[in-house]
Amino acid sequence: MTDTARRASGLVLPTFRPDPDGTHPPLDYPGYKSTALRHPKRPLVPLPHGLTETTAPVFGEDRVTEADADLTQGHAEEPQGQRIIVYGQVLEDDRRPVPNTLVEVWQANAGGRYRHDGDQHPAPLDPNFSGGGRCLTDAEGRFRFITIQPGAYPWGNHHNAWRPAHIHFSVFGRAFVQRLVTQMYFPGDPLFFQDPIFNSVPDAAARERMICRFDLEQTVPEWALAYQFDIVLRGADATPMEDDH
Amino acid sequence: MPTTPSQTVGPFFAIELPYGDGPYVVAEGTAGAVWLRGRVLDGDGAPVPDALVESWQADPGGRFGGDFRGFGRSGTDDEGRWAILTLKPGPVPAGSDAAAQAPHGGLDEQARATLVAQPSADGYELDIHLQGPHETTFFAV
């Protein structure tokens, strides 16, 4: 849709800024084997941002309970592992918070094992840990999960490959073009250098933005450590660019 | 401020993301509901058993928001199959009739054909080819 067409329709739609080059992994990344047969080879077709791209699903409070943000609850006992708080804010690149958006997380247990049939490596399952959580951000875009520190785990991508400890995040934002699936890593992990998934992000500074920050202020004495992880989504120009001069 | 990079959804999202009514944009029995079904296939034509398919659409009146959730989510099974129960969307308002609901207008016939679902017994079918001679047309948004 051209800007002229936007005006003619009476619609005022935001146009979301592209992420800088090097922010996202290429669709084909030889180091991550399973991308080889799973990436499109034809060039992507640019799509202007219409209504479908600039809206997003709204998940009501009825679908998400407060208990969903505490991964250590809901079982007979507490899970094994180091209890941690993971908190942060979902923001747009101009620091505008994204309120009331769904944040979902999933992770391995303290021994690095997922509760999934596809993970059969010899680490124990924890009957008291399922590994999934969700919450809606508040009016300032804030979220807060209680969970346990996930373990590193081996995978078959290359000889002696190990994933650094991480928590998967899925965020919707206020427009479908803001949809983000990412992973949060922990500071100082010795496994970064050999992990093709972490290193598939071309820009070194961008990779650092996937690493959370230890936050002593937010720890709870005698109870839990705390990490801060802010998630920044592409923002939009407040009004569409118009050439009405 | 600079944006957060994306990372693979990985093979183990199934522990959390496919929540119970994910494939049901509308409840079973809703008047006019259709099943959108298909497979996700890789460059060898092999099924992708660990794909996540999400859908987002307007309601039959071409509107977003309101009571119609508009969002569907399905994992794939061992044969790469996904399924979403929904209502057929109406045309979405845009700048002109030509642009309404036809962002694919600028595509050549072959590229457009990869995006057109075919009628089936209980709705529509669309296979998603990540690669290969029938590669689905993907958009940069």
Contacts between the chains, C-beta under 8 A, distances in Angstrom:
chain1	res1	chain2	res2	distance
A	1	B	94	5.5
A	1	B	95	4.5
A	1	B	96	7.9
A	1	B	99	4.9
A	2	B	95	6.7
A	4	B	95	7.5
A	5	B	94	7.1
A	5	B	95	2.5
A	5	B	96	5.3
A	5	B	99	6.0
A	6	B	95	5.4
A	7	B	95	7.9
A	8	B	95	5.6
A	8	B	96	6.8
A	9	B	93	6.3
A	9	B	94	6.1
A	9	B	95	4.4
A	9	B	96	7.2
A	11	B	93	6.5
A	11	B	94	7.3
A	11	B	95	7.2
A	16	B	141	7.9
A	19	B	3	5.0
A	20	B	2	6.8
A	20	B	3	7.6
A	23	B	2	7.3
A	23	B	3	5.8
A	23	B	5	5.3
A	24	B	5	5.6
A	24	B	6	5.0
A	25	B	5	7.2
A	25	B	6	6.9
A	25	B	7	7.2
A	25	B	8	7.7
A	32	B	8	7.1
A	36	B	43	7.5
A	37	B	42	4.1
A	37	B	43	3.8
A	37	B	44	5.7
A	37	B	46	7.6
A	37	B	130	7.3
A	37	B	131	6.1
A	38	B	42	5.4
A	38	B	43	7.3
A	38	B	48	6.7
A	38	B	130	4.9
A	38	B	131	6.9
A	39	B	130	6.8
A	39	B	131	6.6
A	40	B	130	6.3
A	40	B	131	6.3
A	40	B	135	5.8
A	40	B	136	7.3
A	40	B	138	4.9
A	41	B	43	7.9
A	41	B	131	5.7
A	41	B	135	6.5
A	42	B	111	7.9
A	42	B	135	5.6
A	42	B	137	7.3
A	42	B	138	7.8
A	44	B	138	5.2
A	44	B	139	6.0
A	44	B	140	3.8
A	45	B	106	7.8
A	45	B	107	6.6
A	45	B	111	7.3
A	45	B	137	6.0
A	45	B	138	7.2
A	45	B	139	5.1
A	45	B	140	6.7
A	46	B	139	7.2
A	46	B	140	5.1
A	47	B	103	5.6
A	47	B	139	4.0
A	47	B	140	6.6
A	47	B	141	5.1
A	48	B	103	7.0
A	49	B	141	6.9
A	50	B	92	6.5
A	50	B	94	5.5
A	50	B	99	7.7
A	50	B	103	6.6
A	51	B	58	7.2
A	51	B	64	6.2
A	51	B	92	5.0
A	51	B	93	6.7
A	51	B	94	7.2
A	52	B	56	6.6
A	52	B	57	7.2
A	52	B	58	6.9
A	52	B	64	7.7
A	52	B	92	6.0
A	53	B	141	5.6
A	55	B	56	7.8
A	55	B	64	4.3
A	55	B	65	7.0
A	56	B	56	7.4
A	57	B	56	6.7
A	57	B	69	6.1
A	57	B	70	6.1
A	57	B	71	3.5
A	58	B	65	7.0
A	58	B	69	8.0
A	91	B	1	7.0
A	93	B	1	5.5
A	93	B	2	7.1
A	93	B	3	5.6
A	94	B	1	7.8
A	95	B	1	6.2
A	104	B	16	6.4
A	104	B	17	6.4
A	105	B	16	7.5
A	106	B	12	7.0
A	106	B	13	6.2
A	106	B	15	5.4
A	106	B	16	4.0
A	106	B	17	7.0
A	108	B	12	7.9
A	114	B	12	4.3
A	114	B	15	6.0
A	115	B	15	5.2
A	116	B	11	7.6
A	116	B	12	4.5
A	116	B	14	5.9
A	116	B	15	5.2
A	118	B	11	5.4
A	118	B	12	6.5
A	118	B	50	7.3
A	119	B	12	6.2
A	130	B	15	6.8
A	130	B	16	7.9
A	131	B	15	5.4
A	131	B	16	7.0
A	132	B	15	5.4
A	132	B	16	2.9
A	132	B	17	7.9
A	133	B	16	7.5
A	134	B	16	7.6
A	168	B	7	7.8
A	168	B	9	7.3
A	168	B	10	6.4
A	168	B	13	6.9
A	170	B	9	7.7
A	170	B	17	6.7
A	176	B	56	5.2
A	176	B	141	7.8
A	177	B	141	4.6
A	179	B	54	7.9
A	180	B	4	6.5
A	180	B	6	5.8
A	181	B	6	5.9
A	181	B	7	6.8
A	181	B	8	7.7
A	181	B	9	5.0
A	182	B	4	5.8
A	182	B	5	6.4
A	182	B	6	5.3
A	182	B	7	4.7
A	183	B	7	4.2
A	183	B	8	7.9
A	183	B	10	7.8
A	197	B	7	6.1
A	197	B	8	6.0
A	198	B	7	7.9
A	200	B	7	7.7
A	201	B	5	4.4
A	201	B	7	7.8
A	203	B	5	7.9
A	205	B	2	7.2
A	206	B	2	6.8
A	206	B	5	4.9
A	207	B	5	7.0
A	209	B	2	6.5
A	209	B	3	7.9
A	209	B	4	5.5
A	209	B	5	6.6
A	210	B	4	6.8
A	210	B	5	5.9
A	210	B	7	7.0
A	230	B	4	8.0
A	231	B	4	5.0
A	232	B	1	5.3
A	232	B	2	6.7
A	232	B	3	4.8
A	232	B	4	5.0
A	233	B	3	6.3
A	233	B	4	7.3
A	234	B	3	5.5
